[in-house]
Amino acid sequence: MRNGLPAIVSEDEWNLVQELLLNPRKGFKKKTVKNIEKPRNFVSTIKSGVFKGFIVIDTKWTKEEVAEVLSKGEHQ
């Protein structure tokens, strides 16, 4: 009995756990995460406030994409 306290786990078990803690991912397969992208022409409209009903346009869109989004918005 070291320090006057009884051991909760044996020293062998303690050493085994310490080895496992040093290599926590050993034996586990890495998860592959698919890269999920939102659509290039994701269109949203402002729902409330002064600009209610306005279409939010992304600055990265080309002129053709903006024209396409605006023409689709007029038909709805």
ZADO-1210 file (C-alpha; in nm, 4 decimals, padded with zeros to 6 digits):
<atoms>
<atom x="00.0000" y="00.0000" z="00.0000" code="MET" pos="1"/>
<atom x="00.1605" y="00.3194" z="-00.1242" code="ARG" pos="2"/>
<atom x="00.0737" y="00.6473" z="00.0532" code="ASN" pos="3"/>
<atom x="-00.1675" y="00.4608" z="00.2793" code="GLY" pos="4"/>
<atom x="-00.4411" y="00.4291" z="00.0133" code="LEU" pos="5"/>
<atom x="-00.5562" y="00.1004" z="-00.1403" code="PRO" pos="6"/>
<atom x="-00.5239" y="00.0703" z="-00.5191" code="ALA" pos="7"/>
<atom x="-00.8489" y="00.0935" z="-00.7154" code="ILE" pos="8"/>
<atom x="-00.7008" y="-00.0727" z="-01.0266" code="VAL" pos="9"/>
<atom x="-00.3995" y="-00.2965" z="-01.0581" code="SER" pos="10"/>
<atom x="-00.0713" y="-00.1510" z="-01.1812" code="GLU" pos="11"/>
<atom x="-00.0820" y="-00.3719" z="-01.4938" code="ASP" pos="12"/>
<atom x="-00.4270" y="-00.2414" z="-01.5892" code="GLU" pos="13"/>
<atom x="-00.3111" y="00.1140" z="-01.5229" code="TRP" pos="14"/>
<atom x="-00.0113" y="00.0758" z="-01.7537" code="ASN" pos="15"/>
<atom x="-00.2270" y="-00.0804" z="-02.0274" code="LEU" pos="16"/>
<atom x="-00.4731" y="00.2092" z="-02.0132" code="VAL" pos="17"/>
<atom x="-00.1895" y="00.4617" z="-02.0284" code="GLN" pos="18"/>
<atom x="-00.0602" y="00.2951" z="-02.3480" code="GLU" pos="19"/>
<atom x="-00.4079" y="00.3058" z="-02.5008" code="LEU" pos="20"/>
<atom x="-00.4442" y="00.6727" z="-02.4133" code="LEU" pos="21"/>
<atom x="-00.1201" y="00.7530" z="-02.5958" code="LEU" pos="22"/>
<atom x="-00.2645" y="00.6040" z="-02.9183" code="ASN" pos="23"/>
<atom x="-00.6385" y="00.6772" z="-02.8980" code="PRO" pos="24"/>
<atom x="-00.7123" y="00.6266" z="-03.2697" code="ARG" pos="25"/>
<atom x="-00.5169" y="00.3113" z="-03.3245" code="LYS" pos="26"/>
<atom x="-00.7515" y="00.0491" z="-03.4620" code="GLY" pos="27"/>
<atom x="-01.0249" y="00.2956" z="-03.5596" code="PHE" pos="28"/>
<atom x="-01.1013" y="00.3716" z="-03.9221" code="LYS" pos="29"/>
<atom x="-01.0984" y="00.7363" z="-04.0138" code="LYS" pos="30"/>
<atom x="-01.4316" y="00.8765" z="-04.1203" code="LYS" pos="31"/>
<atom x="-01.4440" y="01.0226" z="-04.4672" code="THR" pos="32"/>
<atom x="-01.6427" y="01.3407" z="-04.4907" code="VAL" pos="33"/>
<atom x="-01.8016" y="01.4262" z="-04.8216" code="LYS" pos="34"/>
<atom x="-01.7579" y="01.7839" z="-04.9291" code="ASN" pos="35"/>
<atom x="-02.1091" y="01.9223" z="-04.9499" code="ILE" pos="36"/>
<atom x="-02.1468" y="02.2427" z="-05.1468" code="GLU" pos="37"/>
<atom x="-02.4549" y="02.4551" z="-05.1722" code="LYS" pos="38"/>
<atom x="-02.5786" y="02.5268" z="-05.5243" code="PRO" pos="39"/>
<atom x="-02.3956" y="02.7998" z="-05.7109" code="ARG" pos="40"/>
<atom x="-02.7147" y="02.9968" z="-05.7778" code="ASN" pos="41"/>
<atom x="-02.8730" y="02.9776" z="-05.4329" code="PHE" pos="42"/>
<atom x="-03.1398" y="03.2465" z="-05.4333" code="VAL" pos="43"/>
<atom x="-03.3049" y="03.3895" z="-05.1248" code="SER" pos="44"/>
<atom x="-03.5417" y="03.6775" z="-05.0736" code="THR" pos="45"/>
<atom x="-03.5656" y="03.9093" z="-04.7792" code="ILE" pos="46"/>
<atom x="-03.8699" y="03.8138" z="-04.5715" code="LYS" pos="47"/>
<atom x="-03.9334" y="04.1257" z="-04.3634" code="SER" pos="48"/>
<atom x="-03.8302" y="04.4838" z="-04.3107" code="GLY" pos="49"/>
<atom x="-03.7798" y="04.7720" z="-04.5519" code="VAL" pos="50"/>
<atom x="-03.6296" y="04.5451" z="-04.8204" code="PHE" pos="51"/>
<atom x="-03.9033" y="04.2799" z="-04.7998" code="LYS" pos="52"/>
<atom x="-03.9345" y="04.0930" z="-05.1302" code="GLY" pos="53"/>
<atom x="-03.5919" y="04.1936" z="-05.2612" code="PHE" pos="54"/>
<atom x="-03.3686" y="03.9188" z="-05.4043" code="ILE" pos="55"/>
<atom x="-03.0246" y="03.8676" z="-05.2481" code="VAL" pos="56"/>
<atom x="-02.7612" y="03.8524" z="-05.5250" code="ILE" pos="57"/>
<atom x="-02.4183" y="03.6970" z="-05.4685" code="ASP" pos="58"/>
<atom x="-02.1261" y="03.9189" z="-05.5771" code="THR" pos="59"/>
<atom x="-01.9433" y="03.6141" z="-05.7171" code="LYS" pos="60"/>
<atom x="-02.2111" y="03.5488" z="-05.9804" code="TRP" pos="61"/>
<atom x="-02.1469" y="03.6371" z="-06.3450" code="THR" pos="62"/>
<atom x="-02.3714" y="03.8760" z="-06.5378" code="LYS" pos="63"/>
<atom x="-02.5356" y="03.5808" z="-06.7102" code="GLU" pos="64"/>
<atom x="-02.6157" y="03.4108" z="-06.3791" code="GLU" pos="65"/>
<atom x="-02.7645" y="03.7324" z="-06.2397" code="VAL" pos="66"/>
<atom x="-02.9777" y="03.7741" z="-06.5519" code="ALA" pos="67"/>
<atom x="-03.0940" y="03.4109" z="-06.5225" code="GLU" pos="68"/>
<atom x="-03.1925" y="03.4541" z="-06.1569" code="VAL" pos="69"/>
<atom x="-03.3756" y="03.7798" z="-06.2257" code="LEU" pos="70"/>
<atom x="-03.5624" y="03.6340" z="-06.5243" code="SER" pos="71"/>
<atom x="-03.6736" y="03.3339" z="-06.3172" code="LYS" pos="72"/>
<atom x="-03.7889" y="03.5701" z="-06.0419" code="GLY" pos="73"/>
<atom x="-04.0068" y="03.7658" z="-06.2848" code="GLU" pos="74"/>
<atom x="-04.1869" y="03.4499" z="-06.3979" code="HIS" pos="75"/>
<atom x="-04.2945" y="03.3506" z="-06.0466" code="GLN" pos="76"/>
</atoms>
